[in-house]
Amino acid sequence: MQNQASKLKNLMNENKNKRVKDTHFIAITSGKGGVGKSTISANLANVLADNNYKVGLFDADIGLANLDVILNVRIQKNLLHVLRGECSLEDILIEVKPNLWLIPGESGDEILKYSDKNIYERFLNQVSILDELDFLIIDTGAGIGGNILHFLEMSDEVIVVTVPDPAAITDAYATIKTTSKTKENLLMVLNVVKNENEALRVFENIKKVADSNIKNPLNLELLGHLSASKEVSGSIKKRTLFTDENTSSSDELKALASKLLYRLEQKVLDNTNTRSFSGFLRKIIERF
């Protein structure tokens, strides 16, 4: 795992000397709430930051933004204040630790009222300060609402999180089916499973149904799993990140991150287009 990550870092460093840094956009979503999507988002960002990547964590769960609670940081202002023109984007950025920044979302619905493109244009003029990011982890809302689908469509990778619960699996499948209309490749993470065998069994059942019923070309891949553990549940209560500790849960998340990095290796080599946060956000806004 370390060899794979080290190899990718070397490749990225070589490419940095050849062109402007690219930002990789990773959307993490789920069919329903309460499956651990935000916890996985925060800990994936933490692992990448610990490996010297510059990571932004965007709380895009409009209405239920809670990454500040998970990361145990206090926010004074958020994205809504930027859209109102009350502060700049730089004013709301929170440096959680070296290489990791939180872009706080809004925990109310008022942000959805701001569809005036003039407001967004002013916002876009400020986002270039984030163009040096290696990764932007986007913690979307649950479900398949229009705004969520915009984020999923524009991201490089979409990770669907679910737990081995019938209702959660049904909602995860609905998300996969809808997203497959614009994304040919989707990743899954099985959370709170008994073991790897259960994760594989649940994933294969979902994949079997998807292959039989989804007509769009779809490559559905299991990125990894997280076993049910006291370390993870305890970290949530204590507002800490379980990947800061040497536990089996931490190892599972790091294996997941390593697989994601390895998956991106070919894209880093093949891609000739420069991607930036400001360019990404502009495309998102144009779709509203």
N, C-alpha and C positions, 0 to 999 in steps of 0.2 A: 504494500500500500504506500509506504513512504517512497519507494523507488518510483512508483507511478507519479506521485505528486511532485517529486524532485525533477523528474523528466519534463513534466509540463511546465514547471517554473522556468527551467532552462530555455524551453521553447518560447515561452512568453517573453523572457528577457531578451532573447535574440530578435524577436519580432518588434519589440519596443524600439530598437535601434533603427528599424527599417520604416516604421510608419507611426502615426499618432496612435496613442493607446486606445484600444477598443474596450467598451464596457459590455459585459455579458449580462443579459436581463433574464432573471430566473423568477418565474411566477409560481407561488405556492398557494394552492387553492384546495377547496373541499366541497363536497356536496351538501354537507350540513355542518353546523357549528358543534363545538365541543369534542372534536376528534384530535386536538393537539396540533393543529396547523400552525398557530402562532409560536408555540413552543419549539417546533421543528424549525421554523423560519429563523428564530432568534439564535438557536444553537448552531444551525448551519452557517449563519453569518459569523458567529463566534469562532468556529473552526477555521473558516477561510481567513479571517483576520489574524488568527494565531499563526497562520502559515504565510504571513507577510503580504497578503493581498489587501488592496484597499476596497473596503466593502461598505455600501450604503444599504440600510435596511429601511424600506419604505412601507409605512403602515397605511396601506390602501384599503383597509377594512372599514369603509365609510359607515358610520353609525355605531360601530363596535370596536373602534380602535383601542388596543390595550397593550401594545408592545412596551410602552413606558412602564407599565406595571410589571411585566415579565422581566424587563431589564433593570428594574429598581432604580429608575431615574425620574427626576421631577421635571416636568415640562411647564413652561410659563405660557408659551404660545405655540400654535400649530399651523397646519396648512390653511385653515380657515382665515386666520389673521393675515396671512400673506395675500390670499385672494381678496380680502377686504381692503388691501393696501395699507394696513396698519403697521406692517414691518416687512423686512426683506426675507428671502429664503434663508440667507446666511444667519439671520437672527434666530431662526427656529431649529437649526441643526444642532444636534447634541452629540458630542464626542463621547461615546460610551467607554471606549478604551482606544489605545493606539490602533489605527487602521479600521476602526468601526464607527460609523456615524448613523444615528437614527434620524429619519425624516418623519416627525410626528404627524399622524393623521388626525381626523376630527371624529369624536365619539358621538356626534349628533348628526341629524340629517340636513342641517342648514347648508352644509357645503354643496349639496346637490342643486341649490338654487343658483349657484354661480356658473352659469353657462354662457355668459357674455364673453365672446372671444377677445374683446379688447382687454378685459381683466386678465385673461390667460396670456395674452401677448406680453403684458407687463411682467407677468410671472416668468415667462420664458426668457426674458432678457436677463434674469438673475441666475438661471440654473446652470450656466456654464461653469460655475464653481465646483460642480459635481462631475465634470467631464473627465476627471482624472481617475475615476473609479474603475477598478477591475471588474467588480460585480455589483449589481443592484438586485437585492433580494426583495421581491414584491410580495408582501403578505396581503393577499386579496380577501375580500369578504367571502362568505360561504354561499353556495348556490350558483345560479346561472343568470343573474341579472345583467342588463345591458352594459353597465359600466364595468362589471367584472369581466365580461367577455372581451371588451376592448383591451384590457390589460393582458389577458391570456393570448389573444391573437397577435399582439405586438411583441411578445416575449420570445427569447431564443429557446427557452425550455419551459415546459409547464409540468409541474409536479402535483399530482392529485393525491391528497392524504385521506385515508379512511381507517376505520377500526373494524374488527371482525364482528360487527353488529348488523343484523339484517337491514334495518332502516338506513344506517350509514352507507352500507354497500349499495343499496338501491339508489340513494342520492348520488353516490360517487359515480355509478354507472350513468346516471342522467347527465352529470357534468361531462363525462368522457364522451358520451354520444353527441352532445351539443358542441363541444369543443372540437370534435373530429371534423366538423364542417370546414374548419379553417386551419387545423393543425394535423399533420399526418403522423407526427411522432409525439407520444405522450408518455410520461413517466408516472409511476405510482410508488407510494410509500405506505406500507402497512404498519400502523401504530397500535400499541398496547396488545400485542399478540403473545401467545403463550411461548412460542419458539419460532424458529425459522420454518419448520415444517408447516405450521399453521399459516404463516405468511404466504408461503408458496401455494398452499391449497386454496386459500381465499383468492389469491391473485389469478391462479389458473381458472377458477370458476368464473371470475369476472371476464377474463380474456376470452374464454370459450363463448360466453354470451355475446360479447362484443364482436367477435369474429363471425358469429352466426347472424347477427342482426344489424350491424352497422355497415352500410353499403359504401361509405367513403373509405378510401385507402387509409389504413390505420396500423401503425406499429406501436403497440402498447408494451411497455417494458417495466419490469419491477426494478426500481432503483435500490431499494433496501427495506429494512424493517427495524422497528424498535420494540423490544420485548417489554411487557409490563414489568415495572420495577419500582421499588420504594425510592430509589435514587431520583427518578424522574418526578414522581409525584411529590416527593419531599422538596425538590428544588423549586417546584412551582409555588409551594406554600411559603418557602423561605425567600422567594424572589431572587434566586440565584440561577446560574446556568450550569446544568449538569455536565456539560462538556468541559468545564474547568476542573473536573475531578477525574481521577483514573479509575473508572468503573467499566463494567461490561456495557452499560448503556452508552457511555461515552465512546467506547470502541465501535459500537454499532453505528453511531452517528458519523464517526470519522470514516468508517468504511463506506458509508453512503456518500459522504463528501468526496472521497477519493474516486469513487466510481463516476461521480458527476464530472470531476476534473478530467478524468481520462476520456470521458465521452466528448468533452469539449475540445480535446486535443486536435482532432482532425479539422474541426471547424475553425480553430485558430489558424491552422496552416492554409486551409482552403479559402477562407473568407478574404475578399479584397476590398470590401466596403468598410469604411470607418463608422463605428457606431458610438454614439455619445448619449448621455442622459438628456441633454437638451433636444437632440434629434428625436429620441424616443418619445419624450413628453409632447413634442410638437405633433407627432403622428397620432398620439392618443387624443389630444385636444381636437384635432381636425375631425375626429370621428363623432364628437358630441353633437 
